[in-house]
Amino acid sequence: MSIWTRIAEALSALAKGEGLGTVFDRLRVSPERSPERSVGFTIAVIALGAKMAKADGQVTKDEVAAFRRVFSIPKSEESSAARVFNLARQDVAGFDAYAAKIRAMFGPNDRDVMIDLMEGLFHIATADGEFHPAEEAFLREVCRIFGLTDACFRSLRARHVNDDPYAVLGIPPDASPEEIKKAWRAAVKASHPDVMIARGVPPEAIKLAEDRMRALNAAYEDITRRAA
């Protein structure tokens, strides 16, 4: 059974008139009866991506295509992803309410999952080659609600919006060679596809891990080349 079929099943449990917030609540309150974490992760990224699309006032073809780059969506399953997207866009609940429910759904010790979610949102936001100020404000606030630091936000931003290698690794420009290598190794370990899948990132979205690995390795190579 594909993740999209499982998402469709999760959504079918909604009573008429209820929004996606109910899904997040049920995943948190009744984990023994809820779909696996990867379903919650996928719904969260698509729902917040839809809210972000409203933040800059338009949904571009590039942003829609970004969902297909983040998640491998077969043609036969596109309706499930579209339903999540449309429910989120039409829901009167604000993005901050969604973000708070998603934070509660994953629990207080899932910092790395929160970073994975932010990675997906940055990927979508920058898909059209631009980074709108409204999108930056949106992502900064979601990052805060997720309990992530401003330094973490800057690192995420650097991976997607600029090429500051030190910010990518989350280290100061005067970091020692030992500190640089330690930061790179820790980031690579946390970004390994198997590790990300284990904490809830669905295999269908493993491109997030591949893109992050490339950015981390490029940043490390750039820093070491400058120091040579």
N, C-alpha and C positions, 0 to 999 in steps of 0.2 A: 504494500500500500504506500503510495507516494505521500510526501509531506503535504502536498496540495489537497489530496483527498482527506487527510486527517484534519487539515484546516477547515475544509468544507463541513466536516462532521462537527467540529467545535463550534462553528458559526450556526449550524442548524439547531443547536441546543438553545439558541437565544429565543426568548419569547417575543412576540410581535411588539415592536416599538422600543425594544431595549437596544442600547448602543454597545459599541465595542468595550466600553468601560466595564460592562458586566462580564465580558470574557476575561479581562485582566483580573477582576475580583475573584472569579471562580477558580482561575488558575492558582491564585494565592491562597484562598480559603480552603479549597478541597484538593490539595495536590495529589491525593491518592486516586482521585477520579478524573484528574485533568490530563490533557495530552502531554506528551513529553516536552522538555524545555525547548527543543528546537522549534516546536510549533509556536510556543509563546514568543520566542525570539523573532521568528519570521513575521508574525502578526504585528509585533511591536515596531519593527523597522518599516513595514509598509504603512501602518497607521500613522506613525510620526512623520514619515516621508510625505504622506498626503497632507498632513497639517502644515508641513513646511512649504509645500507647493502653494498653499493658500497664503502663506506669509509674504511671499514676493509677488502675489497677485496674479500668477499665471502658472499653467502647467505646460511646459514645453515638450516637444517630441523627444528631446534629449533626456529630460528628466524621466519620462515614461520609459524610454529605452534603458535608462540606468537600472531600473528594477530588474530588467532582463539580464543585465551584466552582473548585478549583485547576486541574483537568484537565477538558477537555470530553470526556466519555466517552459514546459512543453506547451505546444499550441492547445492541446486538449485540456490543459489545466489553467489557462489564462483567466477563465471566468472566476475561479476561486480568489486569485490575487486581485482581480478587478473589484470583486465584491468587498474585500477588506478596504481597498483604496477608497471606493465610493462611500462606504459606510463612515469612514473617518472624515471625509470631506463634508459630508452632509450632517454629521453629528454636531449639535450645538455646543458640546463640551469643548473647552479650550485645550490647547496642546499641553498646557501645564498640568491639567488634570490627568491627561493621558500619561504624561511622564511620571507623575507621582504614583499612579497605579502600577505602571511598569516597574518602577523602582521597588515597590512593595512586593510585586509578583516574584521578583528574583531574590529578594532578601538582602540583608545588610552586608553580607560577606561576599557578594558577587561583583566586586569592583571590576574585574577583568571582563565580565560579561557586559557591564555598562560601557566599557571602552569599546568592545566589539560592536555594540549597538551604535555608538557614536561614529565609529568607522563607517558603518553602512550609510548613515545619514550624510556624512561628509562626502562619501562617494556619489550619492545622489545629487547633493547640492552643487557639486562642481562638474557634473556631467556635461553641462552645456558650455563649459569653458569659462564661465563667469562665477563670481562669488558675490551675490547680492548682499548689501548691508543688512537687509531684513533677514536673510538666511543666517548671517553671522550672529545677529542678535538672538535669533531663534535657537541656534545651536549652543550658544554660550549659556542661555538660560536652561536648556535641557541638561547640559553638562552640570550645571549647578544643582539642579533638582536630583540628578543621578548621584550626587555626592562626590563628584570628581573635582579636583583642584584646578585653579587657573593655569598652573604649569602643565597639567595634563591636556587642557584645552589647547594651549599653545603648541604642544607637541602634535596633537591631531591636526591642527590647522596647518602646521608646517609640512606635514606629510602630503597634504592635498592642495595647499594654496601657494606656498612659497618653498624655496629650496635651501633654507637655513639648516644645514646638517646638524648643528648643535641642538637646535630646537627639536628636530626630529627625534634625537636620542634623549632629549630632556636633560641636557647637561649644560653647564656654563662654558663659554669659549675658552676659559683658562683651566679647564679640567685636565688632569694629568693623564698620561697614556694609560695608566692602570684604571683610572676612573672611566675613561672612554671605553675601553675594552669591556669592563664590567657592565656598564650600561647597555652596550650593544648585545652582549651575551644574554643578559636578563630579558631584553626586549625580544630577541630572536627566540628564546626558549618559550616565552609567553605567547608568541605568534605562530608556533608550529601548528600546522593544520590538525594533527591528531589531538593536540592540547586544546585547540579551539573547539573542535567537535565534541570533545569530552565535557566541556563546560556549557554546551548548548547551541553553538553555531551549527546550523544544518549543513550537511555535505553539499547541498545545493547552493550554498553561499560561500563555499571555500575559496572563491576568488578573492574574498576579503583578506584571507591569510596570505595568498600569493602576492597580492599588491603590497601588503604591509611588509612582507619579507624583502621585496625588491627595494622599497623605500628605505628600510633600515640598513640593508647592505650597501646601498648607494651612499647613504649618509656616512657610514663608517669608512668606506673607501675614500670619500671626499676628505674627511677629517685627517685620516692617516696620510693621504697624499699631500695635504697642506703642511703637515708636520715634518715631512721628509726633507 
